[in-house]
Amino acid sequence: MNCGIVEPIGVRTFQVMAGGPVFNRLMQVVALIALVGPQPAWAGRSARPSVAVTPPAPVVVAPVEPILPSLLSPLEAQLVRPDLMGVDLALDLTTLSRHQITFDMSFDRTPFDAVTLPIQKSLFEVFAADPRWRVTEEDGAMVAYLRVADGAGWSVPRSGYHRSTDGATWRVDVRAGAWGPASKWLTSPYVKHLAPGVGKARMTSWVMADPAMRGLHASAMSIESPGVAVDLFEAGGSVDRPHMSAGLVQAQQTIMTVVGAAAYFAREGGAVARVPAAEPAAPGILLVTVPGPGTLDLRTRVNPGAAGWTWVRLVSEHGPWNDAALGAGTRERVGFSSDPTRAFYMQSAFPVPQGPGFTGTAEVWFKPDDGGPVRKLSSCAVSVPAR
């Protein structure tokens, strides 16, 4: 990636390599070894002569199973999500020439263009089984958000946007299908769209108006291919896009692995990646932490045995707790296997009402793609900390 600051005296450039033919082949073999290792929602008296009436038999009403939750949550507005339309209208136009920054990104798009629809299916099964990616839905498309190591495992916020220690906000996702017509990724004039076959882009950054990121230089790009797309965003410093570049390489490596071993993944239906020891090691154990005020992070491991959607419910002594927010926040596709000894990582961070801690039961629910009944995969006692 070449990055230049447009100045009256010229352009300063920086170079980041994002893969070449030999590097790509090597990373395909290494990534395949890493992947294939051990590894819902819910009559009185009268003045007339009396007559004998046989009361009807009592009607037994079965408990209502929770339905698959919508991704729209009552607490969705609380999410910290960068506004791709937000530009600082108070730019000092007299010094704009020193502050308008361009980023030239060149990359090998061969892995993206090689993804056919059958490979796309295998690819997203691999993403679902790999703890480094979280597969969910956004704006009408299925997306895999890139997770990062956080000291206790792999994690990603609800909308995929990470905050890094260097002050940057960034996101990388791999997408199947097109964005819905109202998506800001589609309608924002600041998103650079690369058509199939185009492997180089010049992006001009804009200055964020979001109070949490005011003054940061932001860039956004969507790399479109017939079978898969990659969306990149970073708001940070003025001379480089390190998180965007590293995320693009990670996406390339995973996609190259699946493209290069398409027959294996078509036969095996995905693979289990290695999981850090700090993460839950067996189904039925659910870890609950509070990464910030009004936020929960839930982690567990499950094996639904088939493709479909999973989500979590928390039941306190007063009944289900914030079903809509919880269902939307934890809705995810995970890996699956006919081998009951295998388990697959679930992790979600999402907003919830602030309040005191409580104890209750956590339930993991599953709705299969084949139209079968919604069922509970596991439950366990949990303590939800104060938020």
Long-range contacts (C-beta under 8 A, 24 or more apart in sequence): 1-103, 1-104, 1-105, 1-106, 1-107, 1-240, 1-241, 1-244, 1-245, 2-103, 2-104, 2-105, 2-106, 3-101, 3-102, 3-103, 3-104, 3-239, 3-240, 3-241, 4-101, 4-102, 4-103, 4-104, 5-98, 5-101, 5-238, 5-239, 6-97, 6-98, 6-100, 6-101, 6-102, 7-97, 7-98, 8-97, 8-98, 11-102, 12-239, 13-104, 14-239, 14-240, 16-240, 16-242, 16-245, 18-105, 18-106, 18-107, 18-108, 18-245, 18-248, 18-249, 18-252, 19-107, 19-108, 19-249, 19-252, 20-108, 21-108, 24-108, 24-110, 24-111, 24-252, 24-256, 27-252, 27-253, 27-256, 28-253, 28-256, 28-257, 28-260, 30-253, 31-253, 31-254, 31-256, 31-257, 32-257, 32-260, 32-261, 34-273, 34-274, 35-126, 35-130, 35-254, 35-257, 35-271, 35-273, 36-271, 37-272, 37-273, 37-274, 38-272, 38-274, 39-271, 39-272, 39-273, 39-274, 39-275, 40-65, 40-66, 40-67, 40-68, 40-69, 40-311, 40-313, 40-327, 40-365, 40-366, 40-367, 40-374, 41-66, 41-67, 41-68, 41-69, 41-311, 41-313, 41-323, 41-324, 41-327, 41-365, 42-66, 42-67, 42-313, 42-320, 42-323, 65-365, 65-373, 65-374, 65-375, 66-313, 66-320, 66-323, 66-327, 66-365, 66-374, 67-374, 68-309, 68-311, 68-327, 68-331, 68-367, 68-374, 69-311, 69-323, 69-324, 69-326, 69-327, 69-328, 69-331, 70-324, 70-327, 70-328, 71-136, 71-137, 71-138, 71-328, 71-331, 72-328, 73-324, 73-325, 73-327, 73-328, 73-329, 73-350, 73-351, 74-324, 74-325, 75-322, 75-325, 75-350, 75-351, 75-352, 75-353, 76-328, 76-351, 78-294, 78-351, 79-158, 79-159, 79-350, 79-351, 80-157, 80-161, 80-212, 81-159, 81-161, 82-161, 82-169, 82-208, 82-210, 82-213, 82-218, 82-233, 82-235, 83-184, 83-208, 83-209, 83-210, 84-184, 84-185, 84-188, 84-190, 84-191, 84-220, 84-233, 85-184, 85-187, 85-188, 85-189, 85-190, 86-208, 86-209, 86-210, 87-190, 87-206, 87-207, 87-209, 88-206, 88-207, 88-208, 88-209, 88-214, 88-215, 89-209, 91-207, 99-207, 99-238, 100-204, 100-205, 101-204, 101-205, 101-217, 101-238, 101-239, 102-202, 102-203, 102-204, 102-205, 103-202, 103-203, 103-204, 103-205, 103-219, 103-241, 104-200, 104-201, 104-202, 104-203, 105-200, 105-201, 105-203, 105-221, 105-241, 105-244, 105-245, 106-199, 106-200, 107-199, 107-200, 107-248, 107-252, 108-199, 108-252, 109-194, 109-197, 109-198, 109-199, 109-223, 109-225, 111-252, 111-255, 111-256, 111-259, 112-223, 112-225, 112-227, 112-228, 112-229, 112-230, 112-252, 112-255, 113-196, 113-197, 113-225, 113-226, 114-227, 114-255, 114-259, 115-225, 115-226, 115-227, 115-228, 115-255, 115-258, 115-259, 116-226, 116-227, 117-227, 118-262, 118-266, 119-227, 119-258, 119-259, 119-262, 120-176, 120-227, 120-228, 122-258, 122-262, 122-265, 122-266, 122-269, 122-270, 123-174, 123-176, 123-228, 123-254, 123-255, 123-258, 123-265, 124-176, 124-333, 125-265, 125-269, 125-270, 125-307, 125-335, 126-254, 126-257, 126-258, 126-265, 126-270, 126-271, 127-174, 127-254, 128-270, 128-333, 128-334, 128-335, 128-336, 128-344, 129-270, 129-271, 129-272, 129-273, 129-334, 129-335, 129-336, 129-344, 130-254, 130-271, 130-273, 130-335, 131-273, 131-275, 131-279, 131-345, 131-347, 132-250, 132-254, 132-273, 133-174, 133-254, 134-160, 134-332, 134-347, 134-348, 135-332, 135-333, 135-334, 136-331, 136-332, 136-333, 137-331, 138-173, 138-183, 139-179, 139-180, 139-182, 139-183, 139-185, 139-186, 140-177, 140-178, 140-179, 140-180, 140-183, 141-175, 141-176, 141-177, 141-178, 141-179, 141-180, 141-183, 142-175, 142-176, 142-177, 142-333, 143-173, 143-174, 143-175, 143-176, 143-231, 144-173, 144-174, 144-175, 145-171, 145-172, 145-173, 146-171, 146-172, 146-173, 146-247, 146-250, 146-251, 147-347, 149-276, 151-278, 152-276, 152-278, 152-279, 152-289, 153-275, 153-276, 153-278, 153-279, 153-299, 153-345, 153-347, 154-276, 154-279, 154-345, 154-347, 155-291, 155-297, 155-299, 155-347, 155-349, 156-347, 156-349, 157-349, 158-329, 158-348, 158-349, 158-350, 158-351, 161-233, 162-243, 164-236, 164-243, 166-236, 166-237, 167-216, 167-236, 167-237, 168-216, 168-234, 168-235, 168-236, 168-237, 168-242, 168-243, 169-212, 169-213, 169-216, 169-233, 169-234, 169-235, 169-236, 170-233, 170-234, 170-235, 170-236, 170-243, 170-244, 170-247, 171-231, 171-232, 171-233, 171-234, 171-247, 172-230, 172-231, 172-232, 172-233, 172-243, 172-244, 172-247, 172-248, 172-250, 172-251, 173-230, 173-231, 174-228, 174-229, 174-230, 174-251, 174-254, 174-255, 175-228, 175-229, 175-230, 175-231, 176-227, 176-228, 176-229, 185-220, 185-222, 185-231, 188-220, 190-218, 190-220, 191-220, 191-221, 191-222, 192-219, 192-220, 192-221, 192-222, 193-221, 193-222, 193-224, 194-221, 194-222, 194-223, 194-224, 195-224, 196-224, 196-225, 196-226, 205-238, 208-235, 219-244, 228-255, 269-336, 269-337, 270-335, 270-336, 272-335, 272-337, 272-342, 272-344, 275-301, 275-345, 279-345, 280-345, 281-343, 282-343, 283-343, 283-377, 283-378, 284-378, 284-379, 284-380, 285-380, 286-312, 286-362, 286-364, 286-380, 286-382, 288-362, 288-382, 288-383, 288-384, 288-385, 289-385, 290-385, 290-386, 290-387, 291-349, 293-354, 293-387, 294-351, 294-352, 294-353, 294-354, 294-387, 295-349, 295-350, 295-351, 295-352, 295-387, 296-329, 296-349, 296-350, 296-352, 296-384, 296-387, 297-347, 297-348, 297-349, 298-330, 298-346, 298-347, 298-348, 298-362, 299-345, 299-346, 299-347, 300-346, 300-362, 300-364, 300-378, 301-343, 301-344, 301-345, 301-346, 302-334, 302-343, 302-344, 302-346, 302-364, 302-366, 302-377, 302-378, 303-335, 303-336, 303-337, 303-339, 303-340, 303-342, 303-343, 303-344, 303-377, 304-334, 304-336, 304-366, 304-368, 304-377, 305-336, 305-337, 305-338, 305-340, 306-336, 306-368, 306-369, 306-370, 306-372, 307-333, 307-336, 307-368, 307-369, 307-370, 308-333, 308-336, 308-366, 308-367, 308-368, 308-369, 308-370, 309-333, 309-366, 309-367, 309-369, 310-334, 310-346, 310-364, 310-365, 310-366, 310-377, 311-364, 311-365, 312-346, 312-348, 312-362, 312-363, 312-364, 312-365, 313-362, 313-363, 313-365, 314-360, 314-361, 314-362, 314-363, 314-382, 314-384, 315-360, 315-361, 315-362, 315-363, 316-358, 316-359, 316-360, 317-358, 317-360, 321-358, 321-360, 321-384, 322-352, 322-353, 325-350, 325-351, 325-352, 325-353, 326-350, 326-352, 352-387, 353-387, 354-387, 355-386, 355-387, 356-386, 357-383, 357-384, 357-385, 357-386, 357-387, 358-383, 358-384, 359-383, 359-384, 360-384
